[in-house]
Amino acid sequence: MGIKTADADLLITNIVKGIENVKGLDISILDLRAIDNTVSSYFIVCEGTSNTHVAAIVNAIHKTVSKELHEKPFHTEGLEVAEWVLMDYVNVVVHVFQKHIREKYSIEALWGDAEVTSIASNY
């Protein structure tokens, strides 16, 4: 695609670190590589408790990845309302939801064939 992207494992590690830094909840990593016609290799899904918390999670991800890997998302959308924010790092797409929106769209169920790794919160 011509866009410089960080190594996926390192990118995922730093995204999760950013989420955890501001106590993002219910983190799931969906490995989409074995599924045909996907838009990226991985989805990371998490949630915040309010639009302020969702915005803080997005900001923390952005800062952590930028500082550690010197990478910026190719595209970010949904920050104005902050109920569902999508951050596109090309090979990794991050979905930051408020709980009710996450339940409504059920991204994990839509990608039921994906291998899912859940990250336990220590808070």
Number of C-alpha atoms within 10 A of each C-alpha: 5 4 8 11 18 18 10 15 10 12 20 20 11 22 23 23 17 22 25 19 14 17 18 25 23 14 20 19 22 23 19 22 15 11 12 7 8 11 13 15 16 23 26 23 22 25 26 26 15 14 18 15 20 27 22 20 27 26 15 22 25 20 18 20 23 14 12 11 15 12 17 19 18 13 11 16 13 15 18 10 12 21 23 25 23 20 24 18 23 20 17 26 24 24 24 30 29 21 17 13 13 19 12 8 12 11 14 19 10 9 16 11 13 18 15 17 12 13 14 10 11 7 7
